Amino acid sequence: MLQFSYAEVMEDDLASARDRERQVLDRSIDMLAVARDQNRYGREAIEAIHYTRKVWTRFIDDLKQPDNELGVELRAKLISIAIWILKECERIRQRKSTNYQGIIDVTTIIRDGLK
């Protein structure tokens, strides 16, 4: 039977969590791209905005937790980014904006930073 140190197990858990976060952000990016390419605010846009809002709301909830291991300053910056994304999603939902690409660009930067 293999023996793993606590540090190795925790490193694997962190790597798995980061991989899941990347996958969630990839899905959001893909859905937003499909919505962006539509000529109207339809089902694809509704689903993309709903999913993206759920993702970033969950990230905010996680970042606000006292046991979150990220530094306070980084957490604050990520929460600010998340709030901007949520506001852009709301503007799209209200049909005041079509800034899918802005959300895609910012989300891509965050996803690429998850290493």
Phi and psi in radians as a Rosetta constraint file:
Dihedral C 1 N 2 CA 2 C 2 CIRCULARHARMONIC -1.392 0.35
Dihedral N 2 CA 2 C 2 N 3 CIRCULARHARMONIC 2.487 0.35
Dihedral C 2 N 3 CA 3 C 3 CIRCULARHARMONIC -1.900 0.35
Dihedral N 3 CA 3 C 3 N 4 CIRCULARHARMONIC 2.263 0.35
Dihedral C 3 N 4 CA 4 C 4 CIRCULARHARMONIC -2.071 0.35
Dihedral N 4 CA 4 C 4 N 5 CIRCULARHARMONIC 2.465 0.35
Dihedral C 4 N 5 CA 5 C 5 CIRCULARHARMONIC -1.313 0.35
Dihedral N 5 CA 5 C 5 N 6 CIRCULARHARMONIC 2.754 0.35
Dihedral C 5 N 6 CA 6 C 6 CIRCULARHARMONIC -0.991 0.35
Dihedral N 6 CA 6 C 6 N 7 CIRCULARHARMONIC -0.724 0.35
Dihedral C 6 N 7 CA 7 C 7 CIRCULARHARMONIC -1.081 0.35
Dihedral N 7 CA 7 C 7 N 8 CIRCULARHARMONIC -0.693 0.35
Dihedral C 7 N 8 CA 8 C 8 CIRCULARHARMONIC -1.155 0.35
Dihedral N 8 CA 8 C 8 N 9 CIRCULARHARMONIC -0.731 0.35
Dihedral C 8 N 9 CA 9 C 9 CIRCULARHARMONIC -1.118 0.35
Dihedral N 9 CA 9 C 9 N 10 CIRCULARHARMONIC -0.777 0.35
Dihedral C 9 N 10 CA 10 C 10 CIRCULARHARMONIC -1.130 0.35
Dihedral N 10 CA 10 C 10 N 11 CIRCULARHARMONIC -0.678 0.35
Dihedral C 10 N 11 CA 11 C 11 CIRCULARHARMONIC -1.105 0.35
Dihedral N 11 CA 11 C 11 N 12 CIRCULARHARMONIC -0.738 0.35
Dihedral C 11 N 12 CA 12 C 12 CIRCULARHARMONIC -1.107 0.35
Dihedral N 12 CA 12 C 12 N 13 CIRCULARHARMONIC -0.728 0.35
Dihedral C 12 N 13 CA 13 C 13 CIRCULARHARMONIC -1.097 0.35
Dihedral N 13 CA 13 C 13 N 14 CIRCULARHARMONIC -0.738 0.35
Dihedral C 13 N 14 CA 14 C 14 CIRCULARHARMONIC -1.131 0.35
Dihedral N 14 CA 14 C 14 N 15 CIRCULARHARMONIC -0.751 0.35
Dihedral C 14 N 15 CA 15 C 15 CIRCULARHARMONIC -1.103 0.35
Dihedral N 15 CA 15 C 15 N 16 CIRCULARHARMONIC -0.713 0.35
Dihedral C 15 N 16 CA 16 C 16 CIRCULARHARMONIC -1.137 0.35
Dihedral N 16 CA 16 C 16 N 17 CIRCULARHARMONIC -0.720 0.35
Dihedral C 16 N 17 CA 17 C 17 CIRCULARHARMONIC -1.108 0.35
Dihedral N 17 CA 17 C 17 N 18 CIRCULARHARMONIC -0.778 0.35
Dihedral C 17 N 18 CA 18 C 18 CIRCULARHARMONIC -1.099 0.35
Dihedral N 18 CA 18 C 18 N 19 CIRCULARHARMONIC -0.696 0.35
Dihedral C 18 N 19 CA 19 C 19 CIRCULARHARMONIC -1.110 0.35
Dihedral N 19 CA 19 C 19 N 20 CIRCULARHARMONIC -0.754 0.35
Dihedral C 19 N 20 CA 20 C 20 CIRCULARHARMONIC -1.095 0.35
Dihedral N 20 CA 20 C 20 N 21 CIRCULARHARMONIC -0.715 0.35
Dihedral C 20 N 21 CA 21 C 21 CIRCULARHARMONIC -1.096 0.35
Dihedral N 21 CA 21 C 21 N 22 CIRCULARHARMONIC -0.731 0.35
Dihedral C 21 N 22 CA 22 C 22 CIRCULARHARMONIC -1.082 0.35
Dihedral N 22 CA 22 C 22 N 23 CIRCULARHARMONIC -0.728 0.35
Dihedral C 22 N 23 CA 23 C 23 CIRCULARHARMONIC -1.110 0.35
Dihedral N 23 CA 23 C 23 N 24 CIRCULARHARMONIC -0.725 0.35
Dihedral C 23 N 24 CA 24 C 24 CIRCULARHARMONIC -1.108 0.35
Dihedral N 24 CA 24 C 24 N 25 CIRCULARHARMONIC -0.773 0.35
Dihedral C 24 N 25 CA 25 C 25 CIRCULARHARMONIC -1.179 0.35
Dihedral N 25 CA 25 C 25 N 26 CIRCULARHARMONIC -0.654 0.35
Dihedral C 25 N 26 CA 26 C 26 CIRCULARHARMONIC -1.016 0.35
Dihedral N 26 CA 26 C 26 N 27 CIRCULARHARMONIC -0.780 0.35
Dihedral C 26 N 27 CA 27 C 27 CIRCULARHARMONIC -1.111 0.35
Dihedral N 27 CA 27 C 27 N 28 CIRCULARHARMONIC -0.751 0.35
Dihedral C 27 N 28 CA 28 C 28 CIRCULARHARMONIC -1.054 0.35
Dihedral N 28 CA 28 C 28 N 29 CIRCULARHARMONIC -0.804 0.35
Dihedral C 28 N 29 CA 29 C 29 CIRCULARHARMONIC -1.054 0.35
Dihedral N 29 CA 29 C 29 N 30 CIRCULARHARMONIC -0.796 0.35
Dihedral C 29 N 30 CA 30 C 30 CIRCULARHARMONIC -1.083 0.35
Dihedral N 30 CA 30 C 30 N 31 CIRCULARHARMONIC -0.773 0.35
Dihedral C 30 N 31 CA 31 C 31 CIRCULARHARMONIC -1.141 0.35
Dihedral N 31 CA 31 C 31 N 32 CIRCULARHARMONIC -0.724 0.35
Dihedral C 31 N 32 CA 32 C 32 CIRCULARHARMONIC -1.134 0.35
Dihedral N 32 CA 32 C 32 N 33 CIRCULARHARMONIC -0.645 0.35
Dihedral C 32 N 33 CA 33 C 33 CIRCULARHARMONIC -1.128 0.35
Dihedral N 33 CA 33 C 33 N 34 CIRCULARHARMONIC -0.724 0.35
Dihedral C 33 N 34 CA 34 C 34 CIRCULARHARMONIC -1.097 0.35
Dihedral N 34 CA 34 C 34 N 35 CIRCULARHARMONIC -0.792 0.35
Dihedral C 34 N 35 CA 35 C 35 CIRCULARHARMONIC -1.090 0.35
Dihedral N 35 CA 35 C 35 N 36 CIRCULARHARMONIC -0.723 0.35
Dihedral C 35 N 36 CA 36 C 36 CIRCULARHARMONIC -1.035 0.35
Dihedral N 36 CA 36 C 36 N 37 CIRCULARHARMONIC -0.661 0.35
Dihedral C 36 N 37 CA 37 C 37 CIRCULARHARMONIC -1.395 0.35
Dihedral N 37 CA 37 C 37 N 38 CIRCULARHARMONIC -0.138 0.35
Dihedral C 37 N 38 CA 38 C 38 CIRCULARHARMONIC -1.391 0.35
Dihedral N 38 CA 38 C 38 N 39 CIRCULARHARMONIC 2.642 0.35
Dihedral C 38 N 39 CA 39 C 39 CIRCULARHARMONIC -1.558 0.35
Dihedral N 39 CA 39 C 39 N 40 CIRCULARHARMONIC 0.094 0.35
Dihedral C 39 N 40 CA 40 C 40 CIRCULARHARMONIC -2.612 0.35
Dihedral N 40 CA 40 C 40 N 41 CIRCULARHARMONIC 2.923 0.35
Dihedral C 40 N 41 CA 41 C 41 CIRCULARHARMONIC -1.546 0.35
Dihedral N 41 CA 41 C 41 N 42 CIRCULARHARMONIC 1.712 0.35
Dihedral C 41 N 42 CA 42 C 42 CIRCULARHARMONIC -2.168 0.35
Dihedral N 42 CA 42 C 42 N 43 CIRCULARHARMONIC -2.768 0.35
Dihedral C 42 N 43 CA 43 C 43 CIRCULARHARMONIC -0.972 0.35
Dihedral N 43 CA 43 C 43 N 44 CIRCULARHARMONIC -0.741 0.35
Dihedral C 43 N 44 CA 44 C 44 CIRCULARHARMONIC -1.075 0.35
Dihedral N 44 CA 44 C 44 N 45 CIRCULARHARMONIC -0.742 0.35
Dihedral C 44 N 45 CA 45 C 45 CIRCULARHARMONIC -1.154 0.35
Dihedral N 45 CA 45 C 45 N 46 CIRCULARHARMONIC -0.769 0.35
Dihedral C 45 N 46 CA 46 C 46 CIRCULARHARMONIC -1.031 0.35
Dihedral N 46 CA 46 C 46 N 47 CIRCULARHARMONIC -0.825 0.35
Dihedral C 46 N 47 CA 47 C 47 CIRCULARHARMONIC -1.157 0.35
Dihedral N 47 CA 47 C 47 N 48 CIRCULARHARMONIC -0.711 0.35
Dihedral C 47 N 48 CA 48 C 48 CIRCULARHARMONIC -1.136 0.35
Dihedral N 48 CA 48 C 48 N 49 CIRCULARHARMONIC -0.779 0.35
Dihedral C 48 N 49 CA 49 C 49 CIRCULARHARMONIC -1.158 0.35
Dihedral N 49 CA 49 C 49 N 50 CIRCULARHARMONIC -0.766 0.35
Dihedral C 49 N 50 CA 50 C 50 CIRCULARHARMONIC -1.058 0.35
Dihedral N 50 CA 50 C 50 N 51 CIRCULARHARMONIC -0.839 0.35
Dihedral C 50 N 51 CA 51 C 51 CIRCULARHARMONIC -1.103 0.35
Dihedral N 51 CA 51 C 51 N 52 CIRCULARHARMONIC -0.810 0.35
Dihedral C 51 N 52 CA 52 C 52 CIRCULARHARMONIC -1.089 0.35
Dihedral N 52 CA 52 C 52 N 53 CIRCULARHARMONIC -0.703 0.35
Dihedral C 52 N 53 CA 53 C 53 CIRCULARHARMONIC -1.109 0.35
Dihedral N 53 CA 53 C 53 N 54 CIRCULARHARMONIC -0.736 0.35
Dihedral C 53 N 54 CA 54 C 54 CIRCULARHARMONIC -1.080 0.35
Dihedral N 54 CA 54 C 54 N 55 CIRCULARHARMONIC -0.762 0.35
Dihedral C 54 N 55 CA 55 C 55 CIRCULARHARMONIC -1.047 0.35
Dihedral N 55 CA 55 C 55 N 56 CIRCULARHARMONIC -0.913 0.35
Dihedral C 55 N 56 CA 56 C 56 CIRCULARHARMONIC -1.277 0.35
Dihedral N 56 CA 56 C 56 N 57 CIRCULARHARMONIC -0.519 0.35
Dihedral C 56 N 57 CA 57 C 57 CIRCULARHARMONIC -1.144 0.35
Dihedral N 57 CA 57 C 57 N 58 CIRCULARHARMONIC -0.710 0.35
Dihedral C 57 N 58 CA 58 C 58 CIRCULARHARMONIC -1.156 0.35
Dihedral N 58 CA 58 C 58 N 59 CIRCULARHARMONIC -0.696 0.35
Dihedral C 58 N 59 CA 59 C 59 CIRCULARHARMONIC -1.077 0.35
Dihedral N 59 CA 59 C 59 N 60 CIRCULARHARMONIC -0.736 0.35
Dihedral C 59 N 60 CA 60 C 60 CIRCULARHARMONIC -1.054 0.35
Dihedral N 60 CA 60 C 60 N 61 CIRCULARHARMONIC -0.804 0.35
Dihedral C 60 N 61 CA 61 C 61 CIRCULARHARMONIC -1.007 0.35
Dihedral N 61 CA 61 C 61 N 62 CIRCULARHARMONIC -0.748 0.35
Dihedral C 61 N 62 CA 62 C 62 CIRCULARHARMONIC -1.173 0.35
Dihedral N 62 CA 62 C 62 N 63 CIRCULARHARMONIC -0.746 0.35
Dihedral C 62 N 63 CA 63 C 63 CIRCULARHARMONIC -1.158 0.35
Dihedral N 63 CA 63 C 63 N 64 CIRCULARHARMONIC -0.463 0.35
Dihedral C 63 N 64 CA 64 C 64 CIRCULARHARMONIC -1.390 0.35
Dihedral N 64 CA 64 C 64 N 65 CIRCULARHARMONIC -0.218 0.35
Dihedral C 64 N 65 CA 65 C 65 CIRCULARHARMONIC -1.206 0.35
Dihedral N 65 CA 65 C 65 N 66 CIRCULARHARMONIC 2.348 0.35
Dihedral C 65 N 66 CA 66 C 66 CIRCULARHARMONIC -1.105 0.35
Dihedral N 66 CA 66 C 66 N 67 CIRCULARHARMONIC -0.431 0.35
Dihedral C 66 N 67 CA 67 C 67 CIRCULARHARMONIC -1.551 0.35
Dihedral N 67 CA 67 C 67 N 68 CIRCULARHARMONIC 0.073 0.35
Dihedral C 67 N 68 CA 68 C 68 CIRCULARHARMONIC -1.126 0.35
Dihedral N 68 CA 68 C 68 N 69 CIRCULARHARMONIC 2.278 0.35
Dihedral C 68 N 69 CA 69 C 69 CIRCULARHARMONIC -1.451 0.35
Dihedral N 69 CA 69 C 69 N 70 CIRCULARHARMONIC -0.125 0.35
Dihedral C 69 N 70 CA 70 C 70 CIRCULARHARMONIC -1.261 0.35
Dihedral N 70 CA 70 C 70 N 71 CIRCULARHARMONIC 2.688 0.35
Dihedral C 70 N 71 CA 71 C 71 CIRCULARHARMONIC -1.142 0.35
Dihedral N 71 CA 71 C 71 N 72 CIRCULARHARMONIC 2.704 0.35
Dihedral C 71 N 72 CA 72 C 72 CIRCULARHARMONIC -1.029 0.35
Dihedral N 72 CA 72 C 72 N 73 CIRCULARHARMONIC -0.781 0.35
Dihedral C 72 N 73 CA 73 C 73 CIRCULARHARMONIC -1.122 0.35
Dihedral N 73 CA 73 C 73 N 74 CIRCULARHARMONIC -0.765 0.35
Dihedral C 73 N 74 CA 74 C 74 CIRCULARHARMONIC -1.120 0.35
Dihedral N 74 CA 74 C 74 N 75 CIRCULARHARMONIC -0.752 0.35
Dihedral C 74 N 75 CA 75 C 75 CIRCULARHARMONIC -1.038 0.35
Dihedral N 75 CA 75 C 75 N 76 CIRCULARHARMONIC -0.758 0.35
Dihedral C 75 N 76 CA 76 C 76 CIRCULARHARMONIC -1.082 0.35
Dihedral N 76 CA 76 C 76 N 77 CIRCULARHARMONIC -0.733 0.35
Dihedral C 76 N 77 CA 77 C 77 CIRCULARHARMONIC -1.145 0.35
Dihedral N 77 CA 77 C 77 N 78 CIRCULARHARMONIC -0.729 0.35
Dihedral C 77 N 78 CA 78 C 78 CIRCULARHARMONIC -1.159 0.35
Dihedral N 78 CA 78 C 78 N 79 CIRCULARHARMONIC -0.650 0.35
Dihedral C 78 N 79 CA 79 C 79 CIRCULARHARMONIC -1.131 0.35
Dihedral N 79 CA 79 C 79 N 80 CIRCULARHARMONIC -0.709 0.35
Dihedral C 79 N 80 CA 80 C 80 CIRCULARHARMONIC -1.063 0.35
Dihedral N 80 CA 80 C 80 N 81 CIRCULARHARMONIC -0.744 0.35
Dihedral C 80 N 81 CA 81 C 81 CIRCULARHARMONIC -1.094 0.35
Dihedral N 81 CA 81 C 81 N 82 CIRCULARHARMONIC -0.780 0.35
Dihedral C 81 N 82 CA 82 C 82 CIRCULARHARMONIC -1.064 0.35
Dihedral N 82 CA 82 C 82 N 83 CIRCULARHARMONIC -0.723 0.35
Dihedral C 82 N 83 CA 83 C 83 CIRCULARHARMONIC -1.105 0.35
Dihedral N 83 CA 83 C 83 N 84 CIRCULARHARMONIC -0.731 0.35
Dihedral C 83 N 84 CA 84 C 84 CIRCULARHARMONIC -1.051 0.35
Dihedral N 84 CA 84 C 84 N 85 CIRCULARHARMONIC -0.785 0.35
Dihedral C 84 N 85 CA 85 C 85 CIRCULARHARMONIC -1.070 0.35
Dihedral N 85 CA 85 C 85 N 86 CIRCULARHARMONIC -0.769 0.35
Dihedral C 85 N 86 CA 86 C 86 CIRCULARHARMONIC -1.080 0.35
Dihedral N 86 CA 86 C 86 N 87 CIRCULARHARMONIC -0.689 0.35
Dihedral C 86 N 87 CA 87 C 87 CIRCULARHARMONIC -1.151 0.35
Dihedral N 87 CA 87 C 87 N 88 CIRCULARHARMONIC -0.723 0.35
Dihedral C 87 N 88 CA 88 C 88 CIRCULARHARMONIC -1.121 0.35
Dihedral N 88 CA 88 C 88 N 89 CIRCULARHARMONIC -0.697 0.35
Dihedral C 88 N 89 CA 89 C 89 CIRCULARHARMONIC -1.058 0.35
Dihedral N 89 CA 89 C 89 N 90 CIRCULARHARMONIC -0.738 0.35
Dihedral C 89 N 90 CA 90 C 90 CIRCULARHARMONIC -1.140 0.35
Dihedral N 90 CA 90 C 90 N 91 CIRCULARHARMONIC -0.699 0.35
Dihedral C 90 N 91 CA 91 C 91 CIRCULARHARMONIC -1.107 0.35
Dihedral N 91 CA 91 C 91 N 92 CIRCULARHARMONIC -0.675 0.35
Dihedral C 91 N 92 CA 92 C 92 CIRCULARHARMONIC -1.160 0.35
Dihedral N 92 CA 92 C 92 N 93 CIRCULARHARMONIC -0.788 0.35
Dihedral C 92 N 93 CA 93 C 93 CIRCULARHARMONIC -1.012 0.35
Dihedral N 93 CA 93 C 93 N 94 CIRCULARHARMONIC -0.669 0.35
Dihedral C 93 N 94 CA 94 C 94 CIRCULARHARMONIC -1.435 0.35
Dihedral N 94 CA 94 C 94 N 95 CIRCULARHARMONIC 0.027 0.35
Dihedral C 94 N 95 CA 95 C 95 CIRCULARHARMONIC 1.078 0.35
Dihedral N 95 CA 95 C 95 N 96 CIRCULARHARMONIC 0.573 0.35
Dihedral C 95 N 96 CA 96 C 96 CIRCULARHARMONIC -1.693 0.35
Dihedral N 96 CA 96 C 96 N 97 CIRCULARHARMONIC -0.111 0.35
Dihedral C 96 N 97 CA 97 C 97 CIRCULARHARMONIC -2.676 0.35
Dihedral N 97 CA 97 C 97 N 98 CIRCULARHARMONIC 2.779 0.35
Dihedral C 97 N 98 CA 98 C 98 CIRCULARHARMONIC -2.276 0.35
Dihedral N 98 CA 98 C 98 N 99 CIRCULARHARMONIC 0.609 0.35
Dihedral C 98 N 99 CA 99 C 99 CIRCULARHARMONIC -1.397 0.35
Dihedral N 99 CA 99 C 99 N 100 CIRCULARHARMONIC 0.858 0.35
Dihedral C 99 N 100 CA 100 C 100 CIRCULARHARMONIC -1.055 0.35
Dihedral N 100 CA 100 C 100 N 101 CIRCULARHARMONIC -0.726 0.35
Dihedral C 100 N 101 CA 101 C 101 CIRCULARHARMONIC -1.102 0.35
Dihedral N 101 CA 101 C 101 N 102 CIRCULARHARMONIC -0.657 0.35
Dihedral C 101 N 102 CA 102 C 102 CIRCULARHARMONIC -1.057 0.35
Dihedral N 102 CA 102 C 102 N 103 CIRCULARHARMONIC -0.773 0.35
Dihedral C 102 N 103 CA 103 C 103 CIRCULARHARMONIC -1.147 0.35
Dihedral N 103 CA 103 C 103 N 104 CIRCULARHARMONIC -0.738 0.35
Dihedral C 103 N 104 CA 104 C 104 CIRCULARHARMONIC -1.043 0.35
Dihedral N 104 CA 104 C 104 N 105 CIRCULARHARMONIC -0.806 0.35
Dihedral C 104 N 105 CA 105 C 105 CIRCULARHARMONIC -1.079 0.35
Dihedral N 105 CA 105 C 105 N 106 CIRCULARHARMONIC -0.821 0.35
Dihedral C 105 N 106 CA 106 C 106 CIRCULARHARMONIC -1.160 0.35
Dihedral N 106 CA 106 C 106 N 107 CIRCULARHARMONIC -0.755 0.35
Dihedral C 106 N 107 CA 107 C 107 CIRCULARHARMONIC -1.101 0.35
Dihedral N 107 CA 107 C 107 N 108 CIRCULARHARMONIC -0.657 0.35
Dihedral C 107 N 108 CA 108 C 108 CIRCULARHARMONIC -1.102 0.35
Dihedral N 108 CA 108 C 108 N 109 CIRCULARHARMONIC -0.744 0.35
Dihedral C 108 N 109 CA 109 C 109 CIRCULARHARMONIC -1.070 0.35
Dihedral N 109 CA 109 C 109 N 110 CIRCULARHARMONIC -0.787 0.35
Dihedral C 109 N 110 CA 110 C 110 CIRCULARHARMONIC -1.117 0.35
Dihedral N 110 CA 110 C 110 N 111 CIRCULARHARMONIC -0.813 0.35
Dihedral C 110 N 111 CA 111 C 111 CIRCULARHARMONIC -1.020 0.35
Dihedral N 111 CA 111 C 111 N 112 CIRCULARHARMONIC -0.774 0.35
Dihedral C 111 N 112 CA 112 C 112 CIRCULARHARMONIC -1.165 0.35
Dihedral N 112 CA 112 C 112 N 113 CIRCULARHARMONIC -0.392 0.35
Dihedral C 112 N 113 CA 113 C 113 CIRCULARHARMONIC -1.412 0.35
Dihedral N 113 CA 113 C 113 N 114 CIRCULARHARMONIC -0.158 0.35
Dihedral C 113 N 114 CA 114 C 114 CIRCULARHARMONIC -1.470 0.35
Dihedral N 114 CA 114 C 114 N 115 CIRCULARHARMONIC 1.504 0.35
